[in-house]
Amino acid sequence: MSFDWPEFTIDELKAPTKGAIAMGPFGSRIKAENFVDSGVPVLKGGNLHGAYINDSDCDFLTEEKADELKSSVVYEGDIVITHRGTIGQVSIVSDESKYPRYV
């Protein structure tokens, strides 16, 4: 799928607030015992499909654990870019996303 989107730098897109660009969480902040059957979905590179997020195959954290990782939580309108693994995959959390927030 190809998109004819205008080009912008990250600085042009980011919100003018501290913490507008965040990374992580990294593996040391999420352990196997943190995963639960439902809750706040955790995004992985495999969830980024074209412009939008495929949230049909996510692992989940409790609301409390997601709150601990608040600097890594994304919401509708946020852009998600991979910086490990397959670098540069880009998706946006759309207004049609299944969940109100993601880690």
KARAKA-V767396 format. One record per residue. N is the residue number from 1. RES is the residue in one small letter. PHI is phi as a letter, one per 40 degrees, with the letter a starting at -180 (NA if undefined). Layout:
N/RES/PHI + N/RES/PHI
This chain:
1/m/NA + 2/s/b + 3/f/b + 4/d/c + 5/w/c + 6/p/c + 7/e/c + 8/f/b + 9/t/c + 10/i/d + 11/d/c + 12/e/c + 13/l/c + 14/k/c + 15/a/c + 16/p/c + 17/t/b + 18/k/c + 19/g/g + 20/a/c + 21/i/b + 22/a/b + 23/m/b + 24/g/g + 25/p/c + 26/f/c + 27/g/d + 28/s/c + 29/r/c + 30/i/b + 31/k/b + 32/a/d + 33/e/c + 34/n/c + 35/f/c + 36/v/b + 37/d/c + 38/s/a + 39/g/i + 40/v/c + 41/p/c + 42/v/b + 43/l/c + 44/k/b + 45/g/d + 46/g/c + 47/n/c + 48/l/c + 49/h/b + 50/g/g + 51/a/c + 52/y/b + 53/i/c + 54/n/c + 55/d/b + 56/s/c + 57/d/b + 58/c/b + 59/d/c + 60/f/b + 61/l/b + 62/t/c + 63/e/d + 64/e/c + 65/k/c + 66/a/c + 67/d/c + 68/e/c + 69/l/b + 70/k/d + 71/s/c + 72/s/b + 73/v/c + 74/v/b + 75/y/b + 76/e/d + 77/g/g + 78/d/c + 79/i/b + 80/v/b + 81/i/b + 82/t/c + 83/h/b + 84/r/b + 85/g/g + 86/t/c + 87/i/c + 88/g/g + 89/q/c + 90/v/b + 91/s/a + 92/i/b + 93/v/c + 94/s/c + 95/d/c + 96/e/b + 97/s/c + 98/k/c + 99/y/b + 100/p/c + 101/r/a + 102/y/b + 103/v/b
